[in-house]
Amino acid sequence: MSKGVRIKLNRAAVRALMKSPEMREILAEQAQAIAGRCGDGYETRVGTAETRAIATVYPADAAARRDNHKNNTLERALR
């Protein structure tokens, strides 16, 4: 490998990419897939934090909270 190769990131462009609508769409798709593997009662939320887009999957009702507590459903859905 060449010793003279250097990569310099355009920080402003990376920051814009991390907050972009396209990134939010990708995260929404992934979050929906995870919620689908969890079953009924799990919902998603997609938003933009200070530095990047974020997606959350959470148990939306008491039955889903019990299921997650007993079976670690969210953690298992990530495998």
Jmol script that loads the backbone (N, CA, C; Angstrom):
load data "model"
ATOM      1  N   MET A   1       0.837  -1.169   0.000  1.00  0.00           N
ATOM      2  CA  MET A   1       0.000   0.000   0.000  1.00  0.00           C
ATOM      3  C   MET A   1       0.885   1.237   0.000  1.00  0.00           C
ATOM      4  N   SER A   2       0.467   2.241  -0.685  1.00  0.00           N
ATOM      5  CA  SER A   2       1.249   3.460  -0.812  1.00  0.00           C
ATOM      6  C   SER A   2       1.248   4.246   0.491  1.00  0.00           C
ATOM      7  N   LYS A   3       2.411   4.757   0.839  1.00  0.00           N
ATOM      8  CA  LYS A   3       2.524   5.541   2.064  1.00  0.00           C
ATOM      9  C   LYS A   3       2.064   6.973   1.868  1.00  0.00           C
ATOM     10  N   GLY A   4       1.972   7.421   0.632  1.00  0.00           N
ATOM     11  CA  GLY A   4       1.639   8.809   0.356  1.00  0.00           C
ATOM     12  C   GLY A   4       0.154   9.098   0.253  1.00  0.00           C
ATOM     13  N   VAL A   5      -0.701   8.097   0.406  1.00  0.00           N
ATOM     14  CA  VAL A   5      -2.139   8.308   0.259  1.00  0.00           C
ATOM     15  C   VAL A   5      -2.720   8.817   1.574  1.00  0.00           C
ATOM     16  N   ARG A   6      -3.414   9.936   1.488  1.00  0.00           N
ATOM     17  CA  ARG A   6      -4.075  10.497   2.662  1.00  0.00           C
ATOM     18  C   ARG A   6      -5.514  10.807   2.288  1.00  0.00           C
ATOM     19  N   ILE A   7      -6.389  10.575   3.213  1.00  0.00           N
ATOM     20  CA  ILE A   7      -7.801  10.873   3.003  1.00  0.00           C
ATOM     21  C   ILE A   7      -8.205  11.951   3.993  1.00  0.00           C
ATOM     22  N   LYS A   8      -8.819  12.998   3.480  1.00  0.00           N
ATOM     23  CA  LYS A   8      -9.297  14.065   4.340  1.00  0.00           C
ATOM     24  C   LYS A   8     -10.797  14.203   4.122  1.00  0.00           C
ATOM     25  N   LEU A   9     -11.567  13.976   5.185  1.00  0.00           N
ATOM     26  CA  LEU A   9     -13.016  14.062   5.092  1.00  0.00           C
ATOM     27  C   LEU A   9     -13.474  15.512   5.082  1.00  0.00           C
ATOM     28  N   ASN A  10     -14.501  15.754   4.300  1.00  0.00           N
ATOM     29  CA  ASN A  10     -15.160  17.053   4.306  1.00  0.00           C
ATOM     30  C   ASN A  10     -16.173  16.995   5.450  1.00  0.00           C
ATOM     31  N   ARG A  11     -15.806  17.527   6.595  1.00  0.00           N
ATOM     32  CA  ARG A  11     -16.620  17.394   7.802  1.00  0.00           C
ATOM     33  C   ARG A  11     -18.018  17.982   7.649  1.00  0.00           C
ATOM     34  N   ALA A  12     -18.137  19.094   6.976  1.00  0.00           N
ATOM     35  CA  ALA A  12     -19.452  19.715   6.779  1.00  0.00           C
ATOM     36  C   ALA A  12     -20.353  18.808   5.942  1.00  0.00           C
ATOM     37  N   ALA A  13     -19.782  18.172   4.923  1.00  0.00           N
ATOM     38  CA  ALA A  13     -20.572  17.276   4.077  1.00  0.00           C
ATOM     39  C   ALA A  13     -20.989  16.024   4.841  1.00  0.00           C
ATOM     40  N   VAL A  14     -20.103  15.481   5.659  1.00  0.00           N
ATOM     41  CA  VAL A  14     -20.440  14.303   6.469  1.00  0.00           C
ATOM     42  C   VAL A  14     -21.542  14.668   7.458  1.00  0.00           C
ATOM     43  N   ARG A  15     -21.437  15.822   8.081  1.00  0.00           N
ATOM     44  CA  ARG A  15     -22.450  16.282   9.029  1.00  0.00           C
ATOM     45  C   ARG A  15     -23.805  16.423   8.329  1.00  0.00           C
ATOM     46  N   ALA A  16     -23.801  16.999   7.130  1.00  0.00           N
ATOM     47  CA  ALA A  16     -25.043  17.154   6.365  1.00  0.00           C
ATOM     48  C   ALA A  16     -25.621  15.790   5.980  1.00  0.00           C
ATOM     49  N   LEU A  17     -24.767  14.855   5.602  1.00  0.00           N
ATOM     50  CA  LEU A  17     -25.216  13.513   5.240  1.00  0.00           C
ATOM     51  C   LEU A  17     -25.868  12.817   6.430  1.00  0.00           C
ATOM     52  N   MET A  18     -25.278  12.938   7.600  1.00  0.00           N
ATOM     53  CA  MET A  18     -25.797  12.270   8.794  1.00  0.00           C
ATOM     54  C   MET A  18     -27.169  12.797   9.206  1.00  0.00           C
ATOM     55  N   LYS A  19     -27.520  14.018   8.794  1.00  0.00           N
ATOM     56  CA  LYS A  19     -28.813  14.609   9.131  1.00  0.00           C
ATOM     57  C   LYS A  19     -29.793  14.609   7.958  1.00  0.00           C
ATOM     58  N   SER A  20     -29.405  14.104   6.837  1.00  0.00           N
ATOM     59  CA  SER A  20     -30.186  14.222   5.609  1.00  0.00           C
ATOM     60  C   SER A  20     -31.483  13.405   5.641  1.00  0.00           C
ATOM     61  N   PRO A  21     -32.461  13.806   4.825  1.00  0.00           N
ATOM     62  CA  PRO A  21     -33.701  13.029   4.703  1.00  0.00           C
ATOM     63  C   PRO A  21     -33.444  11.607   4.201  1.00  0.00           C
ATOM     64  N   GLU A  22     -32.431  11.443   3.367  1.00  0.00           N
ATOM     65  CA  GLU A  22     -32.110  10.109   2.874  1.00  0.00           C
ATOM     66  C   GLU A  22     -31.658   9.201   4.016  1.00  0.00           C
ATOM     67  N   MET A  23     -30.858   9.730   4.927  1.00  0.00           N
ATOM     68  CA  MET A  23     -30.407   8.949   6.081  1.00  0.00           C
ATOM     69  C   MET A  23     -31.590   8.612   6.981  1.00  0.00           C
ATOM     70  N   ARG A  24     -32.495   9.575   7.166  1.00  0.00           N
ATOM     71  CA  ARG A  24     -33.682   9.313   7.980  1.00  0.00           C
ATOM     72  C   ARG A  24     -34.532   8.213   7.358  1.00  0.00           C
ATOM     73  N   GLU A  25     -34.630   8.195   6.028  1.00  0.00           N
ATOM     74  CA  GLU A  25     -35.399   7.158   5.340  1.00  0.00           C
ATOM     75  C   GLU A  25     -34.765   5.783   5.530  1.00  0.00           C
ATOM     76  N   ILE A  26     -33.449   5.704   5.422  1.00  0.00           N
ATOM     77  CA  ILE A  26     -32.745   4.436   5.635  1.00  0.00           C
ATOM     78  C   ILE A  26     -32.968   3.940   7.055  1.00  0.00           C
ATOM     79  N   LEU A  27     -32.849   4.837   8.022  1.00  0.00           N
ATOM     80  CA  LEU A  27     -33.053   4.456   9.423  1.00  0.00           C
ATOM     81  C   LEU A  27     -34.494   4.024   9.672  1.00  0.00           C
ATOM     82  N   ALA A  28     -35.455   4.700   9.046  1.00  0.00           N
ATOM     83  CA  ALA A  28     -36.861   4.332   9.210  1.00  0.00           C
ATOM     84  C   ALA A  28     -37.113   2.917   8.692  1.00  0.00           C
ATOM     85  N   GLU A  29     -36.522   2.574   7.553  1.00  0.00           N
ATOM     86  CA  GLU A  29     -36.681   1.223   7.004  1.00  0.00           C
ATOM     87  C   GLU A  29     -36.109   0.175   7.947  1.00  0.00           C
ATOM     88  N   GLN A  30     -34.928   0.436   8.473  1.00  0.00           N
ATOM     89  CA  GLN A  30     -34.293  -0.507   9.385  1.00  0.00           C
ATOM     90  C   GLN A  30     -35.103  -0.652  10.678  1.00  0.00           C
ATOM     91  N   ALA A  31     -35.591   0.459  11.205  1.00  0.00           N
ATOM     92  CA  ALA A  31     -36.375   0.419  12.434  1.00  0.00           C
ATOM     93  C   ALA A  31     -37.683  -0.344  12.220  1.00  0.00           C
ATOM     94  N   GLN A  32     -38.327  -0.154  11.067  1.00  0.00           N
ATOM     95  CA  GLN A  32     -39.560  -0.887  10.770  1.00  0.00           C
ATOM     96  C   GLN A  32     -39.290  -2.384  10.680  1.00  0.00           C
ATOM     97  N   ALA A  33     -38.163  -2.753  10.103  1.00  0.00           N
ATOM     98  CA  ALA A  33     -37.809  -4.174  10.005  1.00  0.00           C
ATOM     99  C   ALA A  33     -37.613  -4.775  11.394  1.00  0.00           C
ATOM    100  N   ILE A  34     -36.963  -4.054  12.274  1.00  0.00           N
ATOM    101  CA  ILE A  34     -36.741  -4.537  13.646  1.00  0.00           C
ATOM    102  C   ILE A  34     -38.076  -4.642  14.377  1.00  0.00           C
ATOM    103  N   ALA A  35     -38.916  -3.618  14.268  1.00  0.00           N
ATOM    104  CA  ALA A  35     -40.232  -3.646  14.925  1.00  0.00           C
ATOM    105  C   ALA A  35     -41.074  -4.800  14.388  1.00  0.00           C
ATOM    106  N   GLY A  36     -40.961  -5.089  13.108  1.00  0.00           N
ATOM    107  CA  GLY A  36     -41.691  -6.215  12.519  1.00  0.00           C
ATOM    108  C   GLY A  36     -41.250  -7.549  13.097  1.00  0.00           C
ATOM    109  N   ARG A  37     -39.961  -7.688  13.373  1.00  0.00           N
ATOM    110  CA  ARG A  37     -39.456  -8.926  13.979  1.00  0.00           C
ATOM    111  C   ARG A  37     -39.884  -9.054  15.437  1.00  0.00           C
ATOM    112  N   CYS A  38     -40.170  -7.934  16.074  1.00  0.00           N
ATOM    113  CA  CYS A  38     -40.585  -7.962  17.486  1.00  0.00           C
ATOM    114  C   CYS A  38     -42.033  -8.408  17.642  1.00  0.00           C
ATOM    115  N   GLY A  39     -42.884  -8.066  16.690  1.00  0.00           N
ATOM    116  CA  GLY A  39     -44.288  -8.446  16.769  1.00  0.00           C
ATOM    117  C   GLY A  39     -45.177  -7.262  17.100  1.00  0.00           C
ATOM    118  N   ASP A  40     -46.391  -7.563  17.526  1.00  0.00           N
ATOM    119  CA  ASP A  40     -47.376  -6.514  17.823  1.00  0.00           C
ATOM    120  C   ASP A  40     -46.970  -5.708  19.047  1.00  0.00           C
ATOM    121  N   GLY A  41     -47.340  -4.436  19.027  1.00  0.00           N
ATOM    122  CA  GLY A  41     -47.128  -3.580  20.180  1.00  0.00           C
ATOM    123  C   GLY A  41     -45.826  -2.810  20.161  1.00  0.00           C
ATOM    124  N   TYR A  42     -45.004  -2.985  19.136  1.00  0.00           N
ATOM    125  CA  TYR A  42     -43.737  -2.261  19.032  1.00  0.00           C
ATOM    126  C   TYR A  42     -43.856  -1.205  17.943  1.00  0.00           C
ATOM    127  N   GLU A  43     -43.403  -0.007  18.235  1.00  0.00           N
ATOM    128  CA  GLU A  43     -43.494   1.105  17.293  1.00  0.00           C
ATOM    129  C   GLU A  43     -42.130   1.726  17.079  1.00  0.00           C
ATOM    130  N   THR A  44     -42.043   2.585  16.073  1.00  0.00           N
ATOM    131  CA  THR A  44     -40.787   3.254  15.757  1.00  0.00           C
ATOM    132  C   THR A  44     -40.966   4.764  15.786  1.00  0.00           C
ATOM    133  N   ARG A  45     -39.854   5.430  15.969  1.00  0.00           N
ATOM    134  CA  ARG A  45     -39.822   6.889  15.939  1.00  0.00           C
ATOM    135  C   ARG A  45     -38.514   7.282  15.249  1.00  0.00           C
ATOM    136  N   VAL A  46     -38.592   8.190  14.292  1.00  0.00           N
ATOM    137  CA  VAL A  46     -37.407   8.662  13.587  1.00  0.00           C
ATOM    138  C   VAL A  46     -37.352  10.178  13.742  1.00  0.00           C
ATOM    139  N   GLY A  47     -36.171  10.680  14.042  1.00  0.00           N
ATOM    140  CA  GLY A  47     -36.013  12.114  14.210  1.00  0.00           C
ATOM    141  C   GLY A  47     -34.578  12.521  13.958  1.00  0.00           C
ATOM    142  N   THR A  48     -34.310  13.781  14.216  1.00  0.00           N
ATOM    143  CA  THR A  48     -32.968  14.305  14.037  1.00  0.00           C
ATOM    144  C   THR A  48     -32.485  14.842  15.366  1.00  0.00           C
ATOM    145  N   ALA A  49     -31.369  14.326  15.830  1.00  0.00           N
ATOM    146  CA  ALA A  49     -30.741  14.817  17.050  1.00  0.00           C
ATOM    147  C   ALA A  49     -29.812  15.972  16.676  1.00  0.00           C
ATOM    148  N   GLU A  50     -29.012  16.382  17.607  1.00  0.00           N
ATOM    149  CA  GLU A  50     -28.122  17.522  17.365  1.00  0.00           C
ATOM    150  C   GLU A  50     -27.117  17.256  16.253  1.00  0.00           C
ATOM    151  N   THR A  51     -26.584  16.043  16.206  1.00  0.00           N
ATOM    152  CA  THR A  51     -25.519  15.768  15.238  1.00  0.00           C
ATOM    153  C   THR A  51     -25.879  14.762  14.159  1.00  0.00           C
ATOM    154  N   ARG A  52     -27.003  14.054  14.288  1.00  0.00           N
ATOM    155  CA  ARG A  52     -27.332  13.021  13.313  1.00  0.00           C
ATOM    156  C   ARG A  52     -28.797  12.621  13.410  1.00  0.00           C
ATOM    157  N   ALA A  53     -29.248  11.891  12.401  1.00  0.00           N
ATOM    158  CA  ALA A  53     -30.594  11.318  12.411  1.00  0.00           C
ATOM    159  C   ALA A  53     -30.578  10.089  13.316  1.00  0.00           C
ATOM    160  N   ILE A  54     -31.688   9.857  14.012  1.00  0.00           N
ATOM    161  CA  ILE A  54     -31.780   8.707  14.906  1.00  0.00           C
ATOM    162  C   ILE A  54     -33.111   7.996  14.700  1.00  0.00           C
ATOM    163  N   ALA A  55     -33.133   6.717  14.999  1.00  0.00           N
ATOM    164  CA  ALA A  55     -34.356   5.919  14.949  1.00  0.00           C
ATOM    165  C   ALA A  55     -34.457   5.137  16.253  1.00  0.00           C
ATOM    166  N   THR A  56     -35.674   5.019  16.757  1.00  0.00           N
ATOM    167  CA  THR A  56     -35.923   4.312  18.004  1.00  0.00           C
ATOM    168  C   THR A  56     -37.032   3.299  17.786  1.00  0.00           C
ATOM    169  N   VAL A  57     -36.840   2.100  18.306  1.00  0.00           N
ATOM    170  CA  VAL A  57     -37.891   1.086  18.346  1.00  0.00           C
ATOM    171  C   VAL A  57     -38.213   0.877  19.817  1.00  0.00           C
ATOM    172  N   TYR A  58     -39.497   0.924  20.155  1.00  0.00           N
ATOM    173  CA  TYR A  58     -39.884   0.840  21.564  1.00  0.00           C
ATOM    174  C   TYR A  58     -41.199   0.088  21.726  1.00  0.00           C
ATOM    175  N   PRO A  59     -41.402  -0.532  22.898  1.00  0.00           N
ATOM    176  CA  PRO A  59     -42.691  -1.175  23.174  1.00  0.00           C
ATOM    177  C   PRO A  59     -43.713  -0.084  23.488  1.00  0.00           C
ATOM    178  N   ALA A  60     -44.802  -0.069  22.729  1.00  0.00           N
ATOM    179  CA  ALA A  60     -45.768   1.019  22.830  1.00  0.00           C
ATOM    180  C   ALA A  60     -46.914   0.741  23.801  1.00  0.00           C
ATOM    181  N   ASP A  61     -47.090  -0.490  24.218  1.00  0.00           N
ATOM    182  CA  ASP A  61     -48.176  -0.779  25.156  1.00  0.00           C
ATOM    183  C   ASP A  61     -47.668  -1.693  26.276  1.00  0.00           C
ATOM    184  N   ALA A  62     -48.520  -1.908  27.263  1.00  0.00           N
ATOM    185  CA  ALA A  62     -48.118  -2.676  28.442  1.00  0.00           C
ATOM    186  C   ALA A  62     -47.762  -4.123  28.096  1.00  0.00           C
ATOM    187  N   ALA A  63     -48.501  -4.726  27.191  1.00  0.00           N
ATOM    188  CA  ALA A  63     -48.216  -6.117  26.821  1.00  0.00           C
ATOM    189  C   ALA A  63     -46.843  -6.229  26.154  1.00  0.00           C
ATOM    190  N   ALA A  64     -46.519  -5.282  25.301  1.00  0.00           N
ATOM    191  CA  ALA A  64     -45.213  -5.300  24.641  1.00  0.00           C
ATOM    192  C   ALA A  64     -44.096  -5.022  25.644  1.00  0.00           C
ATOM    193  N   ARG A  65     -44.339  -4.130  26.610  1.00  0.00           N
ATOM    194  CA  ARG A  65     -43.327  -3.873  27.645  1.00  0.00           C
ATOM    195  C   ARG A  65     -43.060  -5.133  28.464  1.00  0.00           C
ATOM    196  N   ARG A  66     -44.137  -5.861  28.839  1.00  0.00           N
ATOM    197  CA  ARG A  66     -43.964  -7.116  29.575  1.00  0.00           C
ATOM    198  C   ARG A  66     -43.202  -8.131  28.738  1.00  0.00           C
ATOM    199  N   ASP A  67     -43.583  -8.231  27.459  1.00  0.00           N
ATOM    200  CA  ASP A  67     -42.917  -9.167  26.550  1.00  0.00           C
ATOM    201  C   ASP A  67     -41.427  -8.847  26.452  1.00  0.00           C
ATOM    202  N   ASN A  68     -41.096  -7.580  26.283  1.00  0.00           N
ATOM    203  CA  ASN A  68     -39.696  -7.189  26.180  1.00  0.00           C
ATOM    204  C   ASN A  68     -38.949  -7.459  27.483  1.00  0.00           C
ATOM    205  N   HIS A  69     -39.581  -7.175  28.594  1.00  0.00           N
ATOM    206  CA  HIS A  69     -38.948  -7.400  29.896  1.00  0.00           C
ATOM    207  C   HIS A  69     -38.679  -8.889  30.129  1.00  0.00           C
ATOM    208  N   LYS A  70     -39.645  -9.716  29.769  1.00  0.00           N
ATOM    209  CA  LYS A  70     -39.531 -11.154  30.016  1.00  0.00           C
ATOM    210  C   LYS A  70     -38.611 -11.850  29.015  1.00  0.00           C
ATOM    211  N   ASN A  71     -38.672 -11.451  27.736  1.00  0.00           N
ATOM    212  CA  ASN A  71     -37.982 -12.179  26.671  1.00  0.00           C
ATOM    213  C   ASN A  71     -36.838 -11.430  26.000  1.00  0.00           C
ATOM    214  N   ASN A  72     -36.562 -10.201  26.423  1.00  0.00           N
ATOM    215  CA  ASN A  72     -35.549  -9.374  25.753  1.00  0.00           C
ATOM    216  C   ASN A  72     -35.813  -9.298  24.247  1.00  0.00           C
ATOM    217  N   THR A  73     -37.047  -9.050  23.898  1.00  0.00           N
ATOM    218  CA  THR A  73     -37.480  -9.093  22.494  1.00  0.00           C
ATOM    219  C   THR A  73     -36.714  -8.104  21.614  1.00  0.00           C
ATOM    220  N   LEU A  74     -36.517  -6.890  22.080  1.00  0.00           N
ATOM    221  CA  LEU A  74     -35.810  -5.900  21.264  1.00  0.00           C
ATOM    222  C   LEU A  74     -34.359  -6.325  21.013  1.00  0.00           C
ATOM    223  N   GLU A  75     -33.716  -6.817  22.041  1.00  0.00           N
ATOM    224  CA  GLU A  75     -32.319  -7.251  21.877  1.00  0.00           C
ATOM    225  C   GLU A  75     -32.245  -8.439  20.918  1.00  0.00           C
ATOM    226  N   ARG A  76     -33.170  -9.373  21.026  1.00  0.00           N
ATOM    227  CA  ARG A  76     -33.160 -10.533  20.133  1.00  0.00           C
ATOM    228  C   ARG A  76     -33.465 -10.151  18.688  1.00  0.00           C
ATOM    229  N   ALA A  77     -34.270  -9.109  18.500  1.00  0.00           N
ATOM    230  CA  ALA A  77     -34.609  -8.683  17.138  1.00  0.00           C
ATOM    231  C   ALA A  77     -33.411  -8.075  16.423  1.00  0.00           C
ATOM    232  N   LEU A  78     -32.407  -7.659  17.162  1.00  0.00           N
ATOM    233  CA  LEU A  78     -31.216  -7.065  16.552  1.00  0.00           C
ATOM    234  C   LEU A  78     -30.228  -8.108  16.056  1.00  0.00           C
ATOM    235  N   ARG A  79     -30.374  -9.328  16.477  1.00  0.00           N
ATOM    236  CA  ARG A  79     -29.451 -10.397  16.057  1.00  0.00           C
ATOM    237  C   ARG A  79     -29.700 -10.847  14.661  1.00  0.00           C
TER     238      ARG A  79
END
end "model"
wireframe off; spacefill off
backbone 0.3
color backbone group
